[in-house]
Amino acid sequence: MGRPSLGDGEGLWLPDSNGIHMMFMKFPIDAIFLGQPSADDPLARPVVSVHRGLRAWTGLVPFVRGAHGVLELPVGTIEASETAVGDLVRLG
């Protein structure tokens, strides 16, 4: 919030989040909800939900079952990366 945009390659990690809203946001985003860390790799988390093009002020993602964090990314990131539920995302 308060920023004019996210640049290419930028994002925001919100740990322990299982729902988000777009109030006070000035730009749309993609959101990837991630589950608990993998037992084999504590930096890897499964994708449990993907949300493309959440609009500023009006986008809302209510609670996502199994989510333990969310990545907020520039619009188009999910499509470009072909990220899907079940993929593993490594943070770090």
Protein Blocks (a to p, Z undefined) as FASTA:
>chain_A
ZZabdcehiacddehiabdcfehiabdcdddddddddfklmkbccdfbdcehiaehkacc
dddehiabdcdddehklmmnopaehiacdeZZ
